[in-house]
């Protein structure tokens, strides 16, 4: 067991690395300086097996081998930021206008680097191999995402188990929350163009009104959730944008574009709902003498933990944290994460580290802040989970 006090010597550099990443955020697949900094630090710590530009991306993979043992586990951190302007008020704000780390990926990268330093300095504790994955483009939101690109390189072929952590501003600082099974939902982006026939607002009988079609389609799709889905299997269907081809108040437009997302934990429910969304949009538009063009590109799968390994994390951290800082159970979240693709391929688990400070804004909020004192809990989690898994 490695206590948090045992790694206090890492804290200054941990926070410095976090600040550096926070001030220099980069968007998906453009994490060039971030990857360069990661490689610089890994070499400084003594990691000699480093692979860069993984599968043509900005991804970095590093391996640290111990004194013996054949097992290999992987730890993952994502590196990309979000296209938004920072309003957090911290004294180390983003230097890149319109780009911000508002989902904790700066912390994820800094924590995994700190763990890497510890592993290099304590190779005798490692009975096997620890593979470190610094992944690009988790926020990409479509395929191929960063996880998919990294997996296409074959990085999991020799990995037995994989673990990852995510900072959470809605959890008290330093709390570790381990979902026993479902951690994140699948996400599918939905784009529909409802076509009618434009005309004068005073002469609707000469037009085919796509506004009326759109209203009926959106309402009918919400009825899917209430009347065609088992309430014990959560589904969220949200339409976040509606835009017509004209802006005049006396013009019936030619078409209306709507966009939204479907989220669920169950692949069968996901498949059924997507099928019904296509049917309803097409049939309702046809009933009103119009048509619907539907685009649903592949999104992210659900993130479902291996129950045995989730329980193993809980058991490991019981010896590190007091009872009031450790939670284990049913904590599904309707947000999505491409870590789920790793979990579809090999056993593993993904869990939360609370980092709520004085202003606990949600993730993806421009005012979001990370309590830096929470980072050492994440480092201790990486270290203990990895060492216990190998042992």
C-alpha positions in Angstrom: 0.0 0.0 0.0 1.3 3.5 -0.9 -0.3 6.2 1.2 -0.9 9.7 0.0 1.7 10.9 2.4 4.2 8.6 0.7 3.9 10.6 -2.5 3.9 14.1 -1.0 7.3 14.8 -2.6 5.5 14.6 -6.1 3.0 17.3 -5.3 5.0 20.4 -6.3 5.8 19.0 -9.8 2.3 17.5 -10.1 0.8 21.0 -9.7 3.3 22.6 -11.9 2.6 20.1 -14.7 -1.1 20.6 -14.3 -0.7 24.4 -14.5 1.4 24.1 -17.7 -1.2 21.9 -19.4 -4.1 24.1 -18.2 -2.4 27.2 -19.6 -1.7 25.5 -23.0 -4.8 23.6 -24.0 -5.1 22.0 -27.4 -8.0 20.6 -29.3 -8.6 17.0 -30.4 -5.9 15.6 -32.6 -3.9 18.8 -32.2 -2.3 18.1 -28.9 1.2 18.7 -30.3 2.8 20.7 -27.4 1.0 18.6 -24.8 2.5 15.4 -26.3 5.9 17.0 -26.5 5.7 18.0 -22.8 4.6 14.4 -21.9 7.6 12.9 -23.7 10.0 15.4 -22.2 8.8 14.5 -18.7 8.8 10.7 -19.3 12.4 10.8 -20.5 13.3 13.0 -17.5 11.8 10.4 -15.2 13.7 7.5 -16.8 11.1 5.9 -19.1 13.1 4.4 -22.0 10.3 2.7 -23.9 8.3 5.6 -25.5 6.3 5.6 -28.7 5.1 8.8 -30.1 2.8 9.8 -33.0 0.9 6.6 -32.4 -1.0 5.5 -35.6 -0.3 8.9 -37.0 -1.9 10.8 -34.1 -0.5 12.9 -31.2 -0.9 9.9 -28.9 1.9 8.7 -26.7 2.5 5.2 -25.3 5.1 4.4 -22.7 6.0 1.1 -20.9 7.6 0.7 -17.5 8.9 -2.8 -16.8 9.4 -4.1 -13.3 11.6 -6.7 -11.7 9.6 -9.7 -12.9 6.1 -11.0 -13.7 4.4 -11.5 -17.0 1.2 -9.5 -16.5 0.7 -6.2 -18.3 -1.8 -3.5 -17.2 -2.5 -0.2 -18.8 -3.3 3.2 -17.3 -4.9 5.9 -19.5 -5.1 9.7 -19.5 -6.7 11.9 -22.2 -5.0 15.1 -23.3 -7.4 17.2 -25.4 -9.3 20.4 -24.4 -12.6 22.0 -25.4 -13.4 24.8 -27.9 -14.6 27.4 -25.3 -13.4 30.6 -23.7 -12.3 30.3 -20.1 -14.1 32.2 -17.3 -12.8 30.3 -14.3 -11.0 33.2 -12.6 -7.9 31.1 -11.8 -4.6 32.8 -11.8 -3.2 30.4 -14.5 -5.9 30.8 -17.2 -5.7 29.4 -20.8 -3.3 31.3 -23.0 -5.0 30.0 -26.1 -8.1 32.1 -26.8 -11.2 30.0 -27.4 -9.7 26.8 -26.0 -10.0 25.6 -22.4 -9.4 22.5 -20.3 -12.9 22.3 -18.8 -13.1 18.5 -18.5 -10.1 17.8 -16.3 -7.9 16.3 -19.0 -5.1 18.6 -17.8 -5.4 16.9 -14.5 -5.6 13.4 -16.0 -2.3 14.0 -17.9 -0.5 15.5 -14.9 -1.6 12.7 -12.6 -0.5 9.9 -14.9 2.9 11.6 -15.3 3.3 11.8 -11.6 2.5 8.1 -11.3 5.0 7.4 -14.1 7.7 9.1 -12.0 6.9 7.0 -9.0 6.9 3.8 -11.0 10.4 4.6 -12.5 11.7 5.3 -9.0 10.2 2.2 -7.5 10.6 -0.5 -10.2 11.2 -3.2 -7.6 7.5 -2.9 -6.6 6.4 -3.6 -10.1 5.8 -7.3 -10.8 5.1 -7.1 -14.5 4.7 -4.2 -17.0 2.7 -0.9 -16.7 1.7 0.6 -20.0 0.9 4.3 -19.9 -1.5 5.7 -22.6 -1.6 9.4 -23.2 -4.6 9.6 -25.6 -5.7 12.3 -27.9 -9.2 13.3 -28.9 -11.5 12.0 -26.3 -13.7 15.0 -26.9 -13.8 14.4 -30.6 -17.4 13.0 -30.2 -17.4 10.8 -33.3 -15.5 8.0 -34.9 -12.7 7.5 -35.2 -12.1 9.0 -31.7 -8.8 9.0 -29.9 -9.3 5.7 -28.2 -10.2 4.0 -31.5 -7.1 5.5 -33.3 -4.9 4.3 -30.4 -6.4 0.8 -30.4 -5.9 0.5 -34.1 -2.1 0.6 -33.4 -2.5 -2.7 -31.5 -1.6 -1.2 -28.1 -4.0 -3.6 -26.2 -2.7 -6.8 -27.8 -0.4 -7.5 -24.8 -2.5 -5.8 -22.1 -4.4 -7.9 -19.6 -6.4 -5.1 -17.9 -6.9 -1.4 -18.3 -7.8 1.3 -15.8 -8.6 5.0 -16.0 -9.8 7.9 -13.8 -11.8 11.0 -14.5 -11.9 14.1 -12.4 -15.4 15.1 -11.2 -16.3 18.6 -10.0 -19.6 17.4 -8.5 -17.8 15.2 -6.0 -16.1 16.4 -2.9 -12.4 16.9 -3.3 -10.4 13.7 -2.7 -13.4 11.4 -2.9 -12.9 8.2 -5.0 -16.2 6.9 -6.5 -16.1 3.5 -8.2 -19.2 2.5 -10.4 -19.7 -1.2 -10.1 -20.9 -1.5 -13.7 -22.3 1.3 -15.8 -20.1 4.4 -15.8 -21.0 6.3 -18.9 -23.7 6.1 -21.5 -23.5 5.6 -25.3 -24.0 8.8 -27.3 -25.3 9.1 -30.9 -25.5 12.4 -32.6 -28.7 12.9 -34.6 -29.0 15.3 -37.5 -32.3 15.5 -39.5 -33.2 17.8 -42.3 -37.0 18.1 -42.8 -37.9 19.2 -46.3 -41.1 20.9 -47.3 -41.9 23.6 -49.8 -41.3 27.2 -49.0 -44.0 29.9 -49.5 -45.6 33.0 -48.2 -46.9 33.0 -44.6 -50.2 34.3 -45.8 -50.6 31.4 -48.2 -49.7 28.2 -46.3 -52.0 26.1 -48.5 -49.6 26.7 -51.4 -46.6 25.5 -49.3 -45.6 22.4 -47.5 -44.7 23.6 -44.0 -41.6 21.9 -42.5 -42.1 23.8 -39.2 -45.3 21.8 -38.5 -43.5 18.6 -39.4 -40.6 19.4 -37.1 -42.9 20.2 -34.2 -44.6 16.9 -34.6 -41.4 14.9 -35.1 -39.7 16.3 -32.0 -42.9 15.7 -29.9 -43.4 12.2 -31.2 -39.7 11.3 -30.5 -40.1 12.3 -26.8 -43.1 10.0 -26.7 -40.7 7.1 -27.6 -39.1 7.5 -24.2 -42.3 7.6 -22.3 -44.2 4.8 -24.1 -41.8 2.5 -25.9 -39.0 2.2 -23.4 -38.8 0.3 -20.1 -38.4 2.9 -17.4 -35.8 0.7 -15.7 -33.4 1.2 -18.7 -32.6 4.9 -18.8 -32.7 6.8 -22.1 -32.1 10.5 -22.7 -33.1 12.0 -26.1 -32.3 15.7 -26.3 -32.7 18.1 -29.2 -30.3 21.0 -28.8 -30.8 22.8 -32.1 -33.6 23.8 -34.5 -32.9 26.1 -37.5 -34.9 26.8 -40.5 -33.7 27.8 -44.0 -35.2 31.3 -43.6 -35.5 33.8 -40.8 -38.4 35.9 -42.0 -41.5 35.9 -39.8 -43.7 35.8 -42.9 -41.8 33.1 -44.8 -42.5 29.4 -44.7 -39.0 27.8 -45.1 -38.0 25.1 -47.6 -36.5 23.0 -44.8 -35.7 22.8 -41.1 -32.5 21.3 -39.6 -32.7 19.7 -36.1 -29.9 18.1 -34.2 -29.7 16.2 -30.9 -28.3 13.3 -29.0 -29.5 9.9 -27.9 -27.9 8.4 -24.7 -28.4 5.0 -23.1 -26.5 2.2 -21.3 -28.1 -0.7 -23.2 -26.9 -1.5 -26.7 -30.3 -3.2 -27.6 -32.2 -0.1 -26.4 -29.8 2.0 -28.4 -30.4 0.0 -31.6 -34.2 0.0 -31.1 -34.4 3.8 -30.4 -32.3 4.7 -33.4 -34.5 2.6 -35.7 -37.6 4.2 -34.3 -36.1 7.7 -34.7 -35.5 7.0 -38.3 -39.0 5.6 -38.8 -40.8 8.4 -37.0 -38.9 11.2 -38.8 -39.5 9.7 -42.2 -43.2 8.7 -41.7 -44.3 11.9 -40.1 -42.6 14.0 -42.8 -44.3 11.9 -45.4 -47.7 12.2 -43.8 -47.3 16.0 -44.1 -46.2 15.7 -47.8 -42.6 16.3 -47.0 -39.4 14.2 -46.5 -36.7 13.7 -43.9 -33.0 13.3 -44.5 -31.5 11.5 -41.5 -27.8 11.4 -40.5 -26.7 9.4 -37.4 -23.0 8.8 -37.6 -21.4 6.2 -35.2 -21.0 7.9 -31.8 -19.5 6.5 -28.6 -20.4 3.2 -27.0 -21.4 2.9 -23.3 -18.6 2.7 -20.7 -19.3 -0.5 -18.7 -16.9 -1.6 -16.0 -15.8 -5.1 -15.4 -17.6 -5.8 -12.0 -14.7 -7.9 -10.6 -12.1 -5.2 -11.4 -14.4 -2.4 -10.1 -14.7 -4.2 -6.8 -10.9 -4.8 -6.8 -10.4 -1.0 -7.1 -12.7 -0.5 -4.2 -10.9 -3.1 -2.1 -7.5 -1.6 -2.9 -8.5 2.0 -2.0 -10.1 0.9 1.3 -6.6 0.5 2.6 -5.6 4.0 1.3 -8.6 6.2 2.1 -10.9 6.7 5.0 -14.4 5.4 4.6 -16.0 8.9 4.0 -13.8 9.4 1.0 -14.6 6.1 -0.8 -17.8 5.2 -2.6 -18.7 2.0 -4.5 -22.0 1.2 -6.1 -24.5 2.2 -8.8 -23.3 5.6 -10.2 -24.2 5.7 -13.9 -23.8 9.0 -15.7 -25.5 9.9 -19.0 -22.3 11.6 -20.3 -20.1 9.6 -22.7 -16.5 8.6 -22.8 -14.5 6.7 -25.4 -12.8 4.7 -22.7 -15.7 2.4 -23.3 -14.0 1.1 -26.4 -11.1 -0.1 -24.3 -13.5 -1.9 -22.0 -15.3 -3.6 -24.9 -11.9 -5.1 -25.9 -10.3 -6.1 -22.5 -11.3 -6.2 -18.8 -11.0 -3.0 -17.0 -12.6 -0.2 -15.0 -13.1 3.6 -15.1 -13.8 5.6 -12.0 -14.2 9.1 -10.6 -11.9 11.4 -8.5 -13.7 14.2 -6.8 -12.2 17.7 -7.3 -14.9 20.1 -6.2 -13.4 23.3 -4.9 -15.0 26.4 -3.6 -16.9 26.9 -6.9 -18.0 23.4 -8.0 -19.2 24.2 -11.6 -20.0 21.2 -13.8 -17.6 19.8 -16.3 -17.7 21.6 -19.7 -18.6 24.9 -17.9 -16.3 27.8 -18.8 -16.1 28.6 -15.0 -15.1 25.1 -14.1 -12.1 24.8 -11.7 -10.2 21.8 -10.3 -9.2 21.7 -6.7 -5.5 21.0 -7.1 -5.3 19.2 -3.7 -7.4 16.4 -5.2 -4.7 15.5 -7.8 -2.6 13.6 -5.3 -5.6 11.3 -4.6 -5.7 10.5 -8.3 -1.9 9.7 -8.3 -2.2 7.5 -5.3 -5.1 5.7 -7.0 -3.2 5.1 -10.2 -0.2 3.7 -8.2 -2.1 1.4 -5.8 -4.6 0.1 -8.4 -1.7 -0.7 -10.8 0.5 -2.4 -8.2 -2.3 -4.4 -6.7 -3.5 -5.6 -10.1 0.0 -6.8 -11.0 0.3 -8.6 -7.7 
